[in-house]
């Protein structure tokens, strides 16, 4: 009963876990959040690579059958490290899944991407989309205030709505037909973002697209669990347990976290 390993710099990757639980209810999951060293966005590439390698080693020792990089910053700058260490174990990440979903509806599309400043500055989404389909036109927008607003629980607050209108204005002015939610915190803002963006813009939730890609890859590799193999088991491991972790984590997951383990390196 080998689990899927999912990891993030902090708490946001729990939206990916939630999507995996819904899409793959038979699969066991071990989640690692590096809560002691978040945020990663202000750190150097070398430091992010070092932390990513350490977490990957930990999850490989948990005998995972697949690794999912649920952190856009890690995916943007350290995916190669994970692939190298994982060897023959399948590795997915939120940028790959989001980019594939964005270009899957034919050429000549206009796609907006919103994310943290680090993710947007890395240009990782635009680069991957252009590799998959050179005809796609990508318009990116950093939204630095969304993460603290989500963690504050202001998911349907007037301040958040005004902030979203301000951030999305230049992207919507380009008449995009899709909007990639390029941060694992953003799925919690989906109802509000749908309202601001309007019905003509398709929202691409990288948590949902990652879960879909995981289901596809597990099936192709013959690694998917079948009915009758026992109940799924969920483990949540962190490098530190902040006081608010349980509250915020359960909001992200949409259910109780249960026991949270703390790793000692």
For each residue, the residues with C-beta under 8 A, 3 or more apart:
1: 28 225 229 230 233
2: 28 63 64 65 223
3: 27 28 29 30 62 63 64 65 233 235
4: 20 24 27 28 29 30 64 65 66 67 68 214
5: 29 30 32 59 60 62 64 66 67 68
6: 13 16 17 20 29 30 31 32 67 68 70
7: 13 31 32 33 34 55 56 59 67 68 69 70 71 74
8: 11 12 13 14 16 31 32 33 34 70 71 74 184
9: 12 33 34 37 38 39 40 51 71 73 74
10: 13 33 34 35 38 39 71
11: 8 14 33 35 38 151 245 248 249 252
12: 8 9 15 70 71 147 183 184 185 252
13: 6 7 8 10 16 17 31 33 70 71 184
14: 8 11 17 18 31 33 184 249 252 253
15: 12 18 19 70 184 185 187 188 207 252
16: 6 8 13 19 20 68 70 94 184 206 207 210 211
17: 6 13 14 20 21 29 31 70 234 253
18: 14 15 21 22 207 252 253 254
19: 15 16 22 23 187 205 207 208 210 211
20: 4 6 16 17 23 24 27 29 68 210 211 214
21: 17 18 24 25 29 232 234
22: 18 19 25 211
23: 19 20 208 211 212 214 215
24: 4 20 21 27 211 214 215 218 224
25: 21 22 232
26: 224 225 226 227 229 232
27: 3 4 20 24 218 224 225 232
28: 1 2 3 4 225 232 233 234
29: 3 4 5 6 17 20 21 232 233 234 235
30: 3 4 5 6 59 62 64 234 235 237
31: 6 7 8 13 14 17 234 235 236 237
32: 5 6 7 8 55 58 59 237 238 239 263
33: 7 8 9 10 11 13 14 38 236 237 238 239
34: 7 8 9 10 37 38 40 51 55 238 239
35: 10 11 38 238 239 240 241 242 245
36: 238 239 240
37: 9 34 40 43 51 239
38: 9 10 11 33 34 35
39: 9 10 42 43
40: 9 34 37 43 48 51 71 73 74 118
41: 73 116 117 118 119
42: 39 118
43: 37 39 40 47 48 51
44: 47 48
45: 48 49 77 78
46: 49 50
47: 43 44 50 51
48: 40 43 44 45 51 52 73 74 77 78
49: 45 46 52 53 77 78 81
50: 46 47 53 54
51: 9 34 37 40 43 47 48 54 55
52: 48 49 55 56 69 74 78 81 82
53: 49 50 56 57 78 81 85
54: 50 51 57 58 265
55: 7 32 34 51 52 58 59
56: 7 52 53 59 60 67 81 82 85 86
57: 53 54 60 61 85
58: 32 54 55 61 62 237 263
59: 5 7 30 32 55 56 62 64 67
60: 5 56 57 63 64 67 85 86 89
61: 57 58
62: 3 5 30 58 59 235
63: 2 3 60
64: 2 3 4 5 30 59 60 67 89
65: 2 3 4 89 90 218 223
66: 4 5 89 90 91 92 214 217 218 223
67: 4 5 6 7 56 59 60 64 82 86 89 90 91 92
68: 4 5 6 7 16 20 91 92 93 94 210 214
69: 7 52 74 75 78 79 82 91 92 93 94
70: 6 7 8 12 13 15 16 17 93 94 184 207 210
71: 7 8 9 10 12 13 40 74 75 94 184
72: 75 76 94 95 115 116 118 119 124 182 183 184 206
73: 9 40 41 48 76 77 116 118 119 122
74: 7 8 9 40 48 52 69 71 77 78 79 82 93
75: 69 71 72 78 79 93 94 95 96 124
76: 72 73 79 95 118 119 122 124
77: 45 48 49 73 74 122
78: 45 48 49 52 53 69 74 75 81 82
79: 69 74 75 76 82 83 91 93 95
80: 83 84
81: 49 52 53 56 78 84 85
82: 52 56 67 69 74 78 79 85 86 91 93
83: 79 80 86 91
84: 80 81 87
85: 53 56 57 60 81 82
86: 56 60 67 82 83 89 90 91
87: 84
88:
89: 60 64 65 66 67 86
90: 65 66 67 86 217 218 221 223
91: 66 67 68 69 79 82 83 86
92: 66 67 68 69 96 97 210 213 214 217
93: 68 69 70 74 75 79 82 96 97 210
94: 16 68 69 70 71 72 75 97 98 182 184 206 207 209 210
95: 72 75 76 79 98 99 119 124 125 128 182 206
96: 75 92 93 99 100 128 213
97: 92 93 94 100 101 206 209 210 212 213
98: 94 95 101 102 125 180 181 182 204 206 209 210
99: 95 96 102 103 125 128 129 132 180
100: 96 97 103 104 132 209 213
101: 97 98 104 180 204 206 209 212
102: 98 99 109 111 113 125 129 136 178 180 204
103: 99 100 109 111 129 132 133 136
104: 100 101
105: 109 178 202
106: 109
107: 133 135 136
108: 135 136
109: 102 103 105 106 133 135 136 137 177 178
110: 136 137 139 174 175 176 177 178
111: 102 103 129 136 137 138 139 176 177 178 179 180
112: 138 139 140 141 168 171 172 174 176 178 179 180 201
113: 102 120 125 126 138 139 140 141 179 180 182
114: 120 140 141 142 143 146 167 168 171 179 180 181 182 183 186
115: 72 119 120 125 140 142 143 182 183 186
116: 41 72 73 119 120 142 143 144 147 182 183
117: 41 120 121 142 144
118: 40 41 42 72 73 76 121 122
119: 41 72 73 76 95 115 116 122 124 125 142 182 183
120: 113 114 115 116 117 123 140 141 142 182
121: 117 118 142
122: 73 76 77 118 119
123: 120 126 127 140
124: 72 75 76 95 119 127 128
125: 95 98 99 102 113 115 119 128 129 138 140 180 182
126: 113 123 129 130 138 140
127: 123 124 130 131
128: 95 96 99 124 125 131 132
129: 99 102 103 111 125 126 132 133 136 138
130: 126 127 133 134 136 138
131: 127 128
132: 99 100 103 128 129 136
133: 103 107 109 129 130 136
134: 130
135: 107 108 109
136: 102 103 107 108 109 110 111 129 130 132 133
137: 109 110 111 174
138: 111 112 113 125 126 129 130
139: 110 111 112 113 170 171 174 176
140: 112 113 114 115 120 123 125 126
141: 112 113 114 120 167 168 170 171
142: 114 115 116 117 119 120 121
143: 114 115 116 146 163 167 183 186
144: 116 117 147
145: 148 149 163 167
146: 114 143 149 150 160 163 164 167 183 185 186 189
147: 12 116 144 150 151 183 185
148: 145 151 152
149: 145 146 152 154 157 159 160 163 189
150: 146 147 153 154 155 185 186 188 189
151: 11 147 148 185 244 248
152: 148 149
153: 150 248 251
154: 149 150 157 159 160
155: 150 160 188 189 191 192
156: 160 161 191 192
157: 149 154 160 161
158: 161 162
159: 149 154 162 163
160: 146 149 154 155 156 157 163 164 189 192
161: 156 157 158 164 165 192 195 196
162: 158 159 165 166
163: 143 145 146 149 159 160 166 167
164: 146 160 161 167 168 189 192 193 196
165: 161 162 168 169 196
166: 162 163 169
167: 114 141 143 145 146 163 164 171
168: 112 114 141 164 165 171 172 179 193 196 197
169: 165 166 172 173
170: 139 141 173 174
171: 112 114 139 141 167 168 174 176 179
172: 112 168 169 175 176 197 198 201
173: 169 170
174: 110 112 137 139 170 171
175: 110 172
176: 110 111 112 139 171 172 179 201
177: 109 110 111 200 201 202
178: 102 105 109 110 111 112 201 202 203 204
179: 111 112 113 114 168 171 176 193 197 201 202 203 204
180: 98 99 101 102 111 112 113 114 125 204 206
181: 98 114 186 187 189 190 193 203 204 205 206
182: 72 94 95 98 113 114 115 116 119 120 125 186 206
183: 12 72 114 115 116 119 143 146 147 186
184: 8 12 13 14 15 16 70 71 72 94 187 206 207
185: 12 15 146 147 150 151 188 189
186: 114 115 143 146 150 181 182 183 189 190 193 205
187: 15 19 181 184 190 205 206 207 208
188: 15 150 155 185 251 252
189: 146 149 150 155 160 164 181 185 186 192 193
190: 181 186 187 193 194 203 205
191: 155 156 194 195
192: 155 156 160 161 164 189 195 196
193: 164 168 179 181 186 189 190 196 197 203
194: 190 191 197 199 203
195: 161 191 192
196: 161 164 165 168 192 193
197: 168 172 179 193 194 201 203
198: 172 201
199: 194
200: 177
201: 112 172 176 177 178 179 197 198
202: 105 177 178 179
203: 178 179 181 190 193 194 197
204: 98 101 102 178 179 180 181 209
205: 19 181 186 187 190 208 209
206: 16 72 94 95 97 98 101 180 181 182 184 187 209 210
207: 15 16 18 19 70 94 184 187 210 211
208: 19 23 187 205 211 212
209: 94 97 98 100 101 204 205 206 212 213
210: 16 19 20 68 70 92 93 94 97 98 206 207 213 214
211: 16 19 20 22 23 24 207 208 214 215
212: 23 97 101 208 209 215 216
213: 92 96 97 100 209 210 216 217
214: 4 20 23 24 66 68 92 210 211 217 218
215: 23 24 211 212 218 219 224
216: 212 213 219 220
217: 66 90 92 213 214 220 221
218: 24 27 65 66 90 214 215 221 223 224
219: 215 216 222 224
220: 216 217
221: 90 217 218
222: 219
223: 2 65 66 90 218
224: 24 26 27 215 218 219
225: 1 26 27 28 229 232
226: 26 229
227: 26
228:
229: 1 26 225 226
230: 1
231:
232: 21 25 26 27 28 29 225
233: 1 3 28 29
234: 17 21 28 29 30 31 258
235: 3 29 30 31 62 261
236: 31 33 249 257 258 259 260 261
237: 30 31 32 33 58 260 261 262 263
238: 32 33 34 35 36 241 245 260 261 262 263
239: 32 33 34 35 36 37 262 263 265
240: 35 36 262
241: 35 238 245 260 262
242: 35 245
243:
244: 151 247 248
245: 11 35 238 241 242 248 249 260
246: 249 250 257 260
247: 244 250 251
248: 11 151 153 244 245 251 252
249: 11 14 236 245 246 252 253 257 260
250: 246 247 253 254 255 256 257
251: 153 188 247 248 254
252: 11 12 14 15 18 188 248 249
253: 14 17 18 249 250 256 257
254: 18 250 251
255: 250
256: 250 253
257: 236 246 249 250 253 260
258: 234 236
259: 236
260: 236 237 238 241 245 246 249 257
261: 235 236 237 238
262: 237 238 239 240 241
263: 32 58 237 238 239
264:
265: 54 239
